[in-house]
Amino acid sequence: MAQKAAVPLLQYADLIAHALFKAVDKSQGNMGVVEPRYLSELRKKFYSNPKDGKIVDWGIKAIHTLGQLRLDKTQTAFFRQLRTS
């Protein structure tokens, strides 16, 4: 198995996973404050729907629905409107 430092694409996968996690993480460790900025900054790098630029269900395939994640209204709106532009 390759080390992450030896394969840059593995590092990119970790970066994206971290950005996605921070956009929904409401743990006590971060005082319940989510950080969608990382994902927002990276959004132009995702594959998207060619018609409307939406990323979710194109470049981001969710394992859970937004309802299953128990997001607040702001987070849900962020993900529903997540576009490349």
BELQUI-V762104 format. One record per pair of residues at least 4 apart in sequence whose ideal C-beta (glycine too) atoms are under 6 Angstrom apart, sorted by sequence separation. I is the first residue (numbers start at 0). J is the second residue. If there is no record, write none. Layout:
BEGIN
I;J, I;J
END
This chain:
BEGIN
1;5, 20;24, 35;39, 54;58, 55;59, 63;67, 70;74, 76;80, 1;6, 47;52, 48;53, 54;59, 63;68, 65;70, 70;75, 3;9, 25;31, 3;10, 47;54, 45;54, 48;57, 47;57, 65;75, 22;33, 46;57, 47;58, 46;58, 21;34, 22;35, 45;58, 65;78, 21;37, 22;38, 18;37, 18;38, 18;41, 55;78, 55;81, 54;81, 53;82, 52;82, 52;83, 52;84, 47;83, 43;83, 42;83, 35;77, 23;68
END
